[in-house]
Amino acid sequence: MRFLGAADVLQRGFYLCHGLPSRNFDRQEPTKHDIKLFKKHYGSDPAVLARMWHDMGETILLETGKTIIHDNKDKTEKGFKSFLIATHFIWAYPKNGEMLASRFGVGLRQVQGENLWRWVQMIALLKEKKFVWPGQIYNDPNGQIYIVSVDGVDFKVWEMKHPTMPRDKGAYANVAFEQFKDRLRDHRKQVNENKIRAAKDLKALAHDRCLFPRRLVNDRGQLVFDLHPAKLLLRADVIAGKHLRMTPRELQMTSVSYQMFEPDIFRQRIYQEVRYSKFVNYLKERRTKGLF
């Protein structure tokens, strides 16, 4: 199947989905309202889905040495229809198979079991291409830039440790040994139970994130800054102090990645990164003083 552009995806999306009005884009230009209707049913605009379809046919997986869509039978109009059905399923999550089948005018078997979920899984494999973190640059806890969240739930947090005393060995000096032993046993039991539950939750979270990855484009058709490489580039520039020597517009013109965003949005992101940098420095100062 040839490469599909945004207009091709829009045409097929309207034709295949029974919930969308009839359109003939060969005779009329698509409007913003048409794009909005498309996004309401598929979750992304046609350009994003066109890129996804292209990447699924071109991206080679390291584990298998094959492309995500490696069967030529899937690289057809029928395969593209299954791709749209899976995209709609991930976005809208219909309550039952009958609703999904009637929406696209297909048999119930086509939207159940392997026929549906193998396409969902192929879409999830795009994460290998869409979410790339250069580890040698951004995953060094001793470097200037480190992937971290404030609460430490979603990402690793580098906690500063006491230079000579990782724990206070004298804290239990006045506690009776039998009492200490019982409390330690109860504590270990509770920790082990929490670790088992946490492992299950982590596995479920990883599974769901593969099925429902964050969208690269928001409802207004704008790129999501947090998922774009520009975020880490801007963090490095703020650490280097470029925002102090340039106006927001001058800083934006230094990178093509920055120029993909509206000036007002980019300016607010600069301010946000400055606040983040100040907060990190504040935490480091409190740790240095031993306040927590």
C-alpha positions as CSV (number, residue, x, y, z in Angstrom):
1,M,0.0,0.0,0.0
2,R,1.4,3.4,-0.9
3,F,2.3,6.1,1.6
4,L,-0.9,7.9,2.8
5,G,-0.9,11.6,3.4
6,A,-3.1,13.5,5.8
7,A,-5.8,14.0,3.1
8,D,-5.9,10.3,2.3
9,V,-6.3,9.4,6.0
10,L,-9.1,12.0,6.4
11,Q,-10.9,10.6,3.3
12,R,-10.7,7.0,4.5
13,G,-11.5,7.9,8.1
14,F,-14.8,9.6,7.1
15,Y,-15.7,6.9,4.7
16,L,-15.1,3.9,7.0
17,C,-16.7,5.3,10.2
18,H,-20.5,5.3,10.2
19,G,-20.6,7.9,12.9
20,L,-19.2,10.5,10.6
21,P,-21.2,12.4,7.9
22,S,-20.6,11.6,4.2
23,R,-17.9,13.7,2.7
24,N,-16.3,13.8,-0.8
25,F,-12.9,15.6,-0.3
26,D,-12.1,15.1,-4.0
27,R,-14.7,17.8,-4.7
28,Q,-14.5,19.9,-1.6
29,E,-11.7,21.0,0.7
30,P,-11.7,19.7,4.2
31,T,-12.6,22.4,6.8
32,K,-11.4,22.8,10.4
33,H,-14.8,21.4,11.5
34,D,-14.0,18.2,9.5
35,I,-10.7,17.8,11.2
36,K,-12.4,18.4,14.6
37,L,-14.9,15.7,13.8
38,F,-12.2,13.3,12.8
39,K,-10.3,13.9,16.0
40,K,-13.4,13.3,18.1
41,H,-13.6,9.7,16.6
42,Y,-9.9,8.8,16.3
43,G,-8.3,10.9,19.0
44,S,-5.7,12.5,16.7
45,D,-5.7,14.5,13.6
46,P,-5.1,12.9,10.2
47,A,-1.5,14.0,9.9
48,V,-0.6,12.2,13.1
49,L,-2.3,8.9,12.0
50,A,-0.6,9.2,8.6
51,R,2.7,9.4,10.3
52,M,1.9,6.5,12.6
53,W,0.9,4.3,9.7
54,H,4.1,5.2,7.9
55,D,6.3,4.4,10.9
56,M,4.5,1.1,11.6
57,G,5.5,0.0,8.1
58,E,9.1,1.3,8.3
59,T,10.2,1.0,11.9
60,I,12.4,-2.1,12.4
61,L,12.2,-3.7,15.8
62,L,15.6,-4.7,17.4
63,E,14.1,-7.9,18.9
64,T,12.8,-9.3,15.7
65,G,14.7,-7.5,12.9
66,K,11.3,-6.9,11.2
67,T,9.1,-3.9,10.8
68,I,6.1,-3.5,13.1
69,I,3.8,-4.4,10.2
70,H,5.8,-7.1,8.5
71,D,3.0,-9.0,6.8
72,N,2.2,-7.6,3.3
73,K,-1.4,-8.7,3.8
74,D,-1.6,-6.0,6.6
75,K,-0.2,-3.3,4.3
76,T,-3.4,-3.1,2.4
77,E,-6.7,-1.1,2.5
78,K,-8.1,-3.9,4.7
79,G,-5.1,-3.6,7.0
80,F,-5.5,0.2,7.2
81,K,-9.1,-0.2,8.1
82,S,-8.1,-2.5,11.0
83,F,-5.6,0.2,12.0
84,L,-8.4,2.8,12.1
85,I,-10.6,0.5,14.1
86,A,-7.9,-0.2,16.7
87,T,-7.2,3.6,16.9
88,H,-10.8,4.3,17.5
89,F,-11.0,1.5,20.1
90,I,-8.0,2.9,22.0
91,W,-9.4,6.4,22.0
92,A,-13.1,5.8,22.6
93,Y,-13.0,2.4,24.2
94,P,-16.6,1.3,23.3
95,K,-18.4,-0.6,26.0
96,N,-18.9,-3.8,23.9
97,G,-17.9,-5.4,20.6
98,E,-21.3,-4.8,18.9
99,M,-20.9,-1.0,19.3
100,L,-17.4,-1.1,17.7
101,A,-18.5,-3.5,14.9
102,S,-21.6,-1.4,14.0
103,R,-19.5,1.8,14.0
104,F,-17.3,0.5,11.2
105,G,-19.8,-1.9,9.5
106,V,-17.8,-5.1,10.1
107,G,-18.5,-8.4,11.6
108,L,-18.2,-9.0,15.4
109,R,-15.3,-11.4,15.0
110,Q,-13.2,-8.7,13.4
111,V,-13.3,-6.5,16.5
112,Q,-12.7,-9.3,19.1
113,G,-9.7,-11.2,20.3
114,E,-6.6,-11.5,18.2
115,N,-8.1,-9.6,15.2
116,L,-8.3,-6.5,17.3
117,W,-5.7,-6.8,19.9
118,R,-2.8,-7.5,17.6
119,W,-3.3,-4.1,16.0
120,V,-3.5,-2.5,19.4
121,Q,-0.2,-4.2,20.3
122,M,1.4,-3.1,17.0
123,I,0.4,0.5,17.8
124,A,1.9,0.2,21.2
125,L,5.2,-0.9,19.7
126,L,5.6,2.6,18.3
127,K,6.8,3.6,21.8
128,E,10.3,2.3,20.8
129,K,10.4,5.1,18.1
130,K,8.3,7.8,19.7
131,F,9.8,7.8,23.2
132,V,13.6,7.9,23.0
133,W,15.8,9.1,25.9
134,P,19.5,9.3,25.1
135,G,20.8,7.6,28.3
136,Q,24.4,8.8,28.1
137,I,23.1,12.4,28.2
138,Y,19.9,12.3,30.3
139,N,20.2,9.3,32.6
140,D,23.4,10.0,34.4
141,P,22.6,10.8,38.1
142,N,25.9,12.6,38.4
143,G,25.3,14.7,35.3
144,Q,23.8,18.1,34.9
145,I,20.6,16.8,33.4
146,Y,18.7,13.8,34.9
147,I,15.2,12.5,34.2
148,V,13.4,13.0,37.5
149,S,10.0,13.7,38.9
150,V,9.4,15.5,42.2
151,D,7.4,12.8,43.9
152,G,9.6,9.9,42.6
153,V,6.6,7.8,41.6
154,D,7.0,7.7,37.8
155,F,10.7,8.2,37.4
156,K,13.9,7.5,39.3
157,V,14.9,10.0,41.9
158,W,18.6,10.4,42.9
159,E,18.5,10.9,46.7
160,M,21.5,12.3,48.4
161,K,22.8,10.1,51.2
162,H,24.7,10.9,54.4
163,P,28.4,11.0,53.5
164,T,29.6,8.8,56.4
165,M,26.5,7.5,58.2
166,P,23.7,6.0,56.0
167,R,21.7,5.2,59.1
168,D,21.8,6.0,62.8
169,K,23.1,2.8,64.4
170,G,22.5,4.2,67.9
171,A,18.8,4.9,67.4
172,Y,17.7,1.6,68.9
173,A,20.4,1.4,71.6
174,N,17.8,1.8,74.4
175,V,15.2,-0.6,73.0
176,A,14.9,-4.1,74.4
177,F,16.2,-6.6,71.9
178,E,13.1,-8.9,72.0
179,Q,10.8,-5.9,71.4
180,F,13.1,-4.7,68.6
181,K,13.2,-8.1,67.0
182,D,9.3,-8.4,67.0
183,R,8.9,-4.9,65.5
184,L,11.5,-5.6,62.8
185,R,9.8,-8.9,61.9
186,D,6.4,-7.0,61.5
187,H,8.0,-4.3,59.5
188,R,9.7,-6.7,57.1
189,K,6.4,-8.5,56.6
190,Q,4.6,-5.3,55.8
191,V,7.4,-4.2,53.4
192,N,7.3,-7.5,51.6
193,E,3.5,-7.3,51.2
194,N,3.8,-3.7,49.9
195,K,6.6,-4.8,47.4
196,I,4.4,-7.5,46.0
197,R,1.5,-5.1,45.5
198,A,3.8,-2.5,44.1
199,A,5.2,-5.0,41.6
200,K,1.7,-5.9,40.4
201,D,0.7,-2.3,40.1
202,L,3.9,-1.5,38.2
203,K,3.3,-4.4,35.8
204,A,-0.3,-3.2,35.2
205,L,0.7,0.4,34.7
206,A,3.4,-0.6,32.1
207,H,0.8,-2.7,30.3
208,D,-1.8,0.1,30.2
209,R,0.8,2.7,29.1
210,C,1.7,0.5,26.2
211,L,-2.0,0.3,25.2
212,F,-2.8,3.9,25.9
213,P,0.3,6.0,25.4
214,R,0.2,9.7,25.9
215,R,-0.9,11.6,22.8
216,L,1.8,13.6,21.1
217,V,-0.8,16.2,20.0
218,N,-3.5,17.8,22.2
219,D,-7.1,18.5,21.4
220,R,-6.2,21.8,19.7
221,G,-3.8,20.1,17.3
222,Q,-0.7,21.4,19.2
223,L,2.4,19.4,20.0
224,V,2.6,18.4,23.6
225,F,5.8,20.1,24.9
226,D,6.4,17.5,27.7
227,L,6.8,14.7,25.2
228,H,8.8,16.7,22.7
229,P,12.7,16.7,22.6
230,A,12.5,20.5,22.9
231,K,11.7,20.1,26.7
232,L,15.1,18.6,27.5
233,L,16.9,20.9,25.2
234,L,15.3,23.9,26.9
235,R,16.2,22.4,30.3
236,A,19.8,22.3,29.3
237,D,19.7,25.8,27.9
238,V,18.2,27.1,31.2
239,I,20.9,25.3,33.2
240,A,23.5,27.0,30.9
241,G,21.9,30.4,31.6
242,K,21.0,31.2,28.0
243,H,17.6,32.6,29.1
244,L,19.5,35.2,31.0
245,R,21.4,36.4,27.9
246,M,18.6,36.3,25.4
247,T,15.0,37.3,25.0
248,P,12.5,34.5,24.8
249,R,12.1,35.1,21.0
250,E,15.9,35.1,20.5
251,L,16.2,31.8,22.4
252,Q,13.4,30.3,20.4
253,M,15.2,31.0,17.2
254,T,18.3,29.1,18.2
255,S,16.6,25.7,17.6
256,V,14.3,24.2,15.0
257,S,12.6,22.2,17.8
258,Y,11.7,25.4,19.6
259,Q,10.2,27.0,16.5
260,M,7.6,24.3,16.2
261,F,5.7,25.9,19.1
262,E,3.9,29.2,19.3
263,P,6.0,32.1,20.8
264,D,3.6,32.6,23.7
265,I,3.6,28.9,24.6
266,F,7.4,28.7,24.3
267,R,7.8,31.8,26.5
268,Q,5.7,30.2,29.3
269,R,7.8,27.0,29.0
270,I,10.9,29.1,29.7
271,Y,9.4,30.5,32.9
272,Q,8.3,27.0,33.9
273,E,11.8,25.6,33.5
274,V,13.2,28.5,35.5
275,R,10.8,27.7,38.3
276,Y,11.7,24.0,38.1
277,S,15.4,24.8,38.3
278,K,14.9,27.0,41.4
279,F,12.9,24.2,43.0
280,V,15.6,21.6,42.4
281,N,18.2,23.9,43.8
282,Y,16.0,24.5,46.8
283,L,15.8,20.7,47.5
284,K,19.5,20.3,47.1
285,E,20.2,23.1,49.6
286,R,17.8,21.5,52.1
287,R,19.4,18.1,51.7
288,T,22.9,19.7,52.2
289,K,21.7,21.3,55.4
290,G,20.3,17.9,56.5
291,L,16.8,19.3,56.8
292,F,15.3,16.2,55.3
